Amino acid sequence: MFSFFQKKYFLRDHLFGFTDIHNHVLPGIDDGAADVEASLELLQNYENLGITNFIATPHVMNDYYPNTPQSINAAHQHLKDRLTAMGKHIEIKAAAEYMMDQSFLELLDREPLLCLKENLVLVEMSYFQPPINLNEILFKLQTAQYKPVLAHPERYGFFHSKSLSKYEELKSRGCLFQLNMLSLTGHYGKSIQEIAFKLIEKTMIDFLGTDTHQVRHLDKLSNAQVKKAQLELLLPIIEKTKETFSFSLTSSKS
């Protein structure tokens, strides 16, 4: 007989060796860790999940977080120095999460972007509406030989639909998708959770990340459970993320 009380599996049991490609652990430069002590607290909680490899992705958002390679690399070095002094071996590389707006277009003309790996660049957009020149931004990115990885596509309510046609259009334009693990828990709301699983079922998700800003995000992830059928769909994405961003395979500078 069918049971409504299906066994669930902890997501944390499948994250050993995982590289978190979307997080805000660098100290004092965006809405993530406020200082190096907060960074260390986050990293300790990550260790409890079995995650010790990171590509840090602070916001680059002109009006709020006007970060530059210099500010990001300085925060990165500060954290690495502290970890070295503590004798902690945690792999952290520096990239960024870029807001796609007019300032981003200007930035593209001015300096190289900080990538997750090779030419893979993490980008986001406003939660209120897509950029009116989104196609221009994507075209310019690709003309500059970058491959856009769209952060948390499930969180953009203006793309939600039964047909997922807006997502299919983005994929056809060369976007890769990075889904937030927290979306699987209902952390951002039921509609986002439902779209997250629909995107997974349609094999539209390329990578997973945590988008951790605070310890409470990791607390929630430590208790996150999924059904067997959901886990079977998630495991290939977890493995693809591990393989793509394995520190032994990537040539990015640490």
Residue, then its C-alpha position, 0 to 999 in steps of 0.5 A: m500500500f502507498s504510504f504518505f509517510q515516505k522515508k526521507y534522506f538527509l542532504r548533508d549525507h551526500l555533501f562530502g567532497f562538495t565544493d560550495i560555489h555560491n556563498h558569502v563567507l568573505p569578511g566585511i564586504d557584503d551582506g554575508a560575514a560581517d568580519v573574520e570571526a563571523s567567517l570562521e564561525l561559518l566555516q566551522n559550521y560548514e565543516n559539520l556538513g562535510i564541506t571544506n572547499f569553497i569558491a567565495t562569491p561576494h556581491v558585486m552590486n554597484d549601488y550597494y556592494p561596489n566590490t572590485p577584484q582588489s577589495i575581494n582579493a584583500a578580504h580573501q587574503h585576510l581570511k586565508d592568513r587567519l586560517t593559516a595562523m590557526g593551522k586550518h586547511i580549508e580551500i577557499k578561492a575568490a570569485a564574485e556574484y555579479m548583478m546584471d545591470q547597466s553598471f555590469l555592462e560598463l564593468l565588462d568593458r573595463e576589467p576581467l571578471l572573477c570567474l568560478k572556474e575558467n570562463l564560468v561567471l556567476v550572475e544574478m538579477s533583481y528579484f523584482q524584474p529582469p533587466i530590460n536589456l537582459n539579452e544584450i547583457l547575455f550576448k555581451l558576456q558570451t561575446a567576451q568569451y564568458k559562460p553565464v551561470l545564473a544564480h538561484p533561477e528558481r527565486y525569480g518569480f517573474f519566470h515562474s510558469k507551468s511551462l517553464s518557457k522563460y527558463e527554456e529561453l534562458k537555457s537556449r541562450g547559453c545560461l547554466f543554472q545554479l540552484n540554491m539548496l535552501s530552496l529545496t527546504g521551503h526556506y524562500g517559500k513554497s512556490i520557489q520550492e515547487i519551481a526548484f523541484k520542477l527545474i530539477e525534474k526537467t534536468m535544467i539545473d547544472f550546479l548546486g550551491t548554498d548561497t550561505h550568508q549566515v549560520r542559520h542557513l547552514d543550520k537549516l541545511s544540516n536538517a534538510q531532508v528529501k524523498k528518495a525520488q528527489l534524492e535520485l534526481l539531485l545526486p547527479i547534480i551534486e556529482k556534476t558540481k563536485e567534478t566541475f569544481s574539484f580543486s584538483l581539476t580547476s586551474s583557478k588561482s587560490 
